[in-house]
Amino acid sequence: MHVTVYVMLYYLTAAIFGWLFLWAGGYLVGVTATGLTAALFSNWLAARIYENRALAELGLWVNGDSGRNLLLGIAGGMGSACLVLGPPILTHAAHFTSTPSEPFSWGTLVFITILLGAGSAGEELFFRGYGFQILLSSLGPYTTILPVGVIFAALHWNNPHAGWLAMANTAGFGFLFGYAFLRSRDLWLPIGLHFGWNFTLPLFGVDLSGLRIKVTGYELSWTAGEVWSGGQYGPEASILTSLVLLALFVFIWKAPVRRQPSPLTDPPAESPVCEQPSLSQS
């Protein structure tokens, strides 16, 4: 029931504010602002009503360990994107082509960075926030991470040019982000992974989940087939991403992640049992 109310709060908030953000900022800004606002409000209200917890206690602690986990995540996300796109460039299976109609500008880069950061935070708050953590504490990791990962992929099905390989890889990312939370018990590690990946793809001039985001004045043109390039959906529909995802799981497994306290998912501390003094017989 708590998870159902949480999801309803998210979609109700999105319905109320979505039209306003779309009107004020256009499609990309509107969708991103709507997702982040709805995720923040639904997590805050559900945690306050049902658990009497603050938003930070869902895994948004601001401390040194949070910063370390965030940087680890960004490094993993950026590094994995480079592993996907580096070999095709080095083997001339892909090459950069100038796009004079979309020149580079620092203003565009800053805007896209903020947009992708807000989008990554909004998605991770919703998918790995209150609802995910309640399910994790009651159902366990496998019966939480796997279904939520599949739902995460299914909600990307309406993206332009989505196909089955794209959905399989997106589900893989959903499993990865869930595992990242399991290791860190904060949202900073999955947010960092999500942002690092999303930020790096546009720098190479490739589409991100079927969306065209050009920032550098160049795009990546492929001579290899769509199974390698991902076609118009982008590298997330590529077999290269499927392989690199496995390496990214190993990275999260072995990385020096700092585990943080998680009031919703950590088992309650056991009360000390007072030993009763034995009665001596007179």
LOLUM-24879 format. One line per 2 residues: number of its first residue (from 1); for each residue x negated, y, z negated of C-alpha. Coordinates in Angstrom, 3 decimals, padded with zeros to 6 digits, always signed. Layout:
NUM> X Y Z | ...
//
This chain:
1> +000.000 +000.000 +000.000 | -002.813 +002.427 -000.868
3> -004.543 +001.822 +002.461 | -001.266 +002.277 +004.356
5> -000.623 +005.609 +002.650 | -004.219 +006.637 +003.365
7> -003.824 +005.946 +007.092 | -000.470 +007.727 +007.144
9> -002.022 +010.774 +005.477 | -004.704 +010.836 +008.167
11> -002.285 +010.717 +011.086 | +000.155 +013.125 +009.462
13> -002.633 +015.671 +008.922 | -003.829 +015.158 +012.495
15> -000.302 +015.697 +013.826 | +000.133 +018.915 +011.834
17> -003.214 +020.514 +012.688 | -004.086 +018.843 +015.979
19> -002.071 +021.134 +018.234 | -003.537 +024.206 +016.537
21> -007.144 +023.058 +016.964 | -006.524 +022.005 +020.564
23> -004.974 +025.384 +021.321 | -007.762 +027.333 +019.620
25> -010.803 +025.358 +020.753 | -009.936 +023.240 +023.758
27> -010.129 +019.458 +024.062 | -013.548 +018.549 +022.614
29> -013.482 +021.080 +019.781 | -009.824 +020.384 +019.062
31> -010.220 +016.608 +018.863 | -013.378 +016.866 +016.744
33> -011.971 +019.436 +014.323 | -008.728 +017.479 +013.999
35> -010.537 +014.231 +013.208 | -012.829 +015.787 +010.618
37> -010.039 +017.773 +008.919 | -007.715 +014.762 +008.774
39> -010.488 +012.515 +007.433 | -011.512 +014.985 +004.736
41> -007.949 +015.630 +003.575 | -006.760 +012.009 +003.599
43> -009.858 +010.813 +001.715 | -009.679 +013.619 -000.813
45> -005.970 +013.210 -001.521 | -005.934 +009.397 -001.629
47> -008.966 +009.282 -003.932 | -007.452 +011.936 -006.182
49> -003.974 +010.367 -006.374 | -004.867 +006.684 -006.729
51> -008.311 +006.694 -008.345 | -008.630 +010.162 -009.913
53> -011.949 +010.443 -008.086 | -013.667 +013.338 -006.340
55> -014.459 +013.230 -002.631 | -018.199 +012.939 -003.347
57> -017.584 +009.658 -005.189 | -016.573 +008.009 -001.908
59> -020.227 +008.109 -000.858 | -020.938 +011.773 -000.216
61> -023.353 +012.353 -003.061 | -025.743 +015.253 -002.478
63> -029.130 +014.133 -003.777 | -032.548 +012.982 -002.631
65> -031.409 +009.423 -001.907 | -028.597 +010.763 +000.280
67> -031.087 +012.780 +002.318 | -033.370 +009.760 +002.703
69> -030.522 +007.535 +003.864 | -029.286 +010.183 +006.289
71> -032.752 +010.560 +007.846 | -033.157 +006.783 +008.077
73> -029.834 +006.577 +009.857 | -030.665 +009.364 +012.298
75> -034.039 +007.741 +013.052 | -032.367 +004.377 +013.650
77> -029.679 +005.843 +015.888 | -032.117 +007.920 +017.950
79> -034.672 +005.135 +018.154 | -032.127 +002.585 +019.354
81> -030.868 +004.966 +022.054 | -034.459 +005.439 +023.245
83> -034.916 +001.656 +023.315 | -031.862 +001.359 +025.572
85> -032.837 +004.115 +028.009 | -036.650 +004.115 +027.839
87> -037.353 +000.814 +029.664 | -035.126 +001.619 +032.696
89> -036.905 +004.971 +033.072 | -040.363 +003.403 +032.753
91> -039.509 +000.672 +035.291 | -037.907 +003.198 +037.694
93> -034.514 +001.555 +037.373 | -033.306 +005.048 +036.452
95> -034.651 +008.544 +037.069 | -033.810 +012.100 +036.112
97> -031.964 +014.322 +038.571 | -031.614 +018.074 +038.177
99> -028.113 +019.523 +037.711 | -028.482 +023.237 +038.523
101> -024.784 +023.875 +037.943 | -025.217 +022.806 +034.299
103> -028.463 +024.490 +033.171 | -029.983 +024.078 +029.734
105> -029.293 +026.703 +027.074 | -030.133 +026.785 +023.383
107> -026.608 +027.925 +022.571 | -025.175 +024.849 +024.260
109> -027.598 +022.572 +022.429 | -026.671 +024.042 +019.030
111> -022.956 +023.843 +019.844 | -023.186 +020.203 +020.970
113> -025.270 +019.293 +017.907 | -022.647 +020.721 +015.549
115> -019.838 +019.121 +017.541 | -021.419 +015.658 +017.530
117> -022.341 +015.945 +013.851 | -018.771 +016.845 +012.915
119> -017.394 +014.080 +015.117 | -019.683 +011.434 +013.623
121> -018.866 +012.541 +010.074 | -015.130 +012.546 +010.771
123> -015.122 +009.028 +012.230 | -017.252 +007.579 +009.449
125> -015.154 +009.258 +006.766 | -012.014 +007.744 +008.218
127> -013.321 +004.259 +009.043 | -015.732 +003.787 +006.141
129> -014.025 +006.026 +003.581 | -011.313 +005.367 +001.015
131> -009.365 +002.702 +002.911 | -012.485 +000.731 +003.878
133> -013.855 +000.865 +000.345 | -010.593 -000.271 -001.240
135> -010.467 -003.237 +001.152 | -014.131 -004.000 +000.502
137> -013.587 -004.141 -003.249 | -010.536 -006.407 -002.976
139> -011.208 -008.576 +000.120 | -015.003 -008.737 +000.301
141> -017.452 -007.735 +003.048 | -016.630 -010.111 +005.902
143> -012.853 -009.731 +005.771 | -013.290 -005.955 +005.665
145> -016.195 -005.147 +007.994 | -015.139 -007.396 +010.881
147> -011.460 -006.328 +011.212 | -012.275 -002.642 +010.693
149> -014.990 -002.910 +013.337 | -012.491 -004.376 +015.802
151> -010.010 -001.580 +015.045 | -012.814 +000.955 +015.493
153> -013.403 -000.446 +018.988 | -009.702 -000.683 +019.850
155> -009.213 +003.022 +019.188 | -011.858 +003.728 +021.866
157> -009.938 +001.730 +024.485 | -008.248 +004.852 +025.849
159> -011.583 +006.565 +026.510 | -012.278 +007.128 +030.228
161> -013.713 +004.099 +032.091 | -013.555 +001.799 +029.049
163> -014.021 -001.921 +029.735 | -014.500 -005.145 +027.834
165> -018.284 -004.908 +027.453 | -017.902 -001.336 +026.223
167> -015.369 -002.506 +023.646 | -017.571 -005.407 +022.552
169> -020.512 -003.066 +022.003 | -018.307 -000.518 +020.239
171> -017.072 -003.260 +017.905 | -020.730 -004.134 +017.321
173> -021.375 -000.546 +016.278 | -018.342 -000.758 +013.985
175> -019.822 -003.862 +012.328 | -023.198 -002.110 +012.084
177> -021.781 +000.997 +010.405 | -019.863 -001.193 +007.957
179> -023.027 -003.121 +007.140 | -024.893 +000.165 +006.701
181> -022.360 +001.231 +004.078 | -022.683 -002.167 +002.407
183> -026.449 -001.658 +002.094 | -026.416 +001.967 +000.965
185> -022.948 +002.279 -000.619 | -022.889 +005.827 +000.685
187> -021.581 +007.385 +003.889 | -024.824 +009.158 +004.771
189> -026.512 +006.119 +006.310 | -023.644 +005.276 +008.722
191> -023.125 +008.975 +009.501 | -026.827 +009.268 +010.352
193> -026.750 +006.190 +012.597 | -023.614 +007.398 +014.353
195> -024.952 +010.919 +014.878 | -028.428 +009.803 +015.934
197> -026.994 +007.611 +018.690 | -024.385 +010.124 +019.856
199> -026.881 +013.005 +019.878 | -029.587 +011.183 +021.847
201> -027.491 +009.944 +024.774 | -026.615 +013.453 +026.080
203> -030.303 +014.407 +025.826 | -030.994 +011.706 +028.425
205> -028.163 +013.015 +030.594 | -025.868 +009.991 +030.321
207> -022.183 +009.789 +029.483 | -021.145 +009.191 +025.875
209> -018.214 +006.777 +025.471 | -016.920 +007.820 +028.884
211> -017.250 +011.546 +028.152 | -019.497 +013.862 +030.162
213> -021.657 +015.974 +027.841 | -024.450 +017.755 +029.689
215> -026.967 +019.810 +027.742 | -030.431 +019.494 +029.304
217> -029.877 +020.460 +032.943 | -030.643 +016.875 +034.016
219> -028.725 +013.648 +034.368 | -029.903 +010.061 +034.590
221> -029.349 +008.460 +037.998 | -029.513 +004.669 +038.203
223> -030.653 +002.255 +040.891 | -029.767 -000.718 +038.664
225> -026.239 -002.104 +038.528 | -023.480 -001.173 +036.091
227> -024.227 -004.084 +033.787 | -027.497 -002.262 +032.982
229> -026.357 +001.345 +033.239 | -022.883 +000.982 +031.762
231> -021.384 +002.782 +034.759 | -019.251 +005.819 +034.124
233> -018.635 +004.840 +030.508 | -022.324 +005.246 +029.755
235> -024.936 +002.985 +028.108 | -022.440 +001.769 +025.498
237> -021.041 -000.462 +028.269 | -024.524 -001.825 +029.057
239> -025.989 -005.221 +028.256 | -029.090 -003.324 +027.103
241> -027.052 -001.844 +024.269 | -025.860 -005.329 +023.290
243> -029.478 -006.432 +022.894 | -030.618 -003.297 +021.066
245> -027.708 -003.585 +018.621 | -029.301 -006.773 +017.305
247> -032.563 -004.911 +016.713 | -030.647 -002.150 +014.942
249> -029.081 -004.670 +012.557 | -032.587 -005.892 +011.685
251> -033.703 -002.290 +011.147 | -030.880 -001.643 +008.656
253> -031.596 -004.972 +006.962 | -035.288 -004.214 +006.489
255> -035.282 -000.409 +006.108 | -036.019 +001.061 +002.645
257> -032.419 +002.101 +002.091 | -031.592 +003.668 -001.270
259> -028.499 +002.074 -002.768 | -026.237 +004.590 -004.474
261> -023.472 +004.142 -007.073 | -020.070 +003.435 -005.543
263> -017.216 +003.714 -008.054 | -014.678 +002.119 -005.687
265> -016.764 -000.889 -004.641 | -019.131 -001.590 -007.539
267> -017.835 -004.135 -010.048 | -016.795 -002.559 -013.344
269> -019.394 -002.639 -016.051 | -018.758 -005.379 -018.538
271> -017.854 -004.273 -022.019 | -020.386 -005.347 -024.592
273> -019.119 -008.220 -026.684 | -019.634 -007.662 -030.358
275> -020.747 -010.749 -032.160 | -018.716 -011.536 -035.219
277> -020.824 -012.098 -038.304 | -020.603 -015.629 -039.595
279> -018.967 -016.075 -042.969 | -021.285 -017.456 -045.543
281> -019.826 -019.904 -047.946 | -020.181 -019.218 -051.580
//
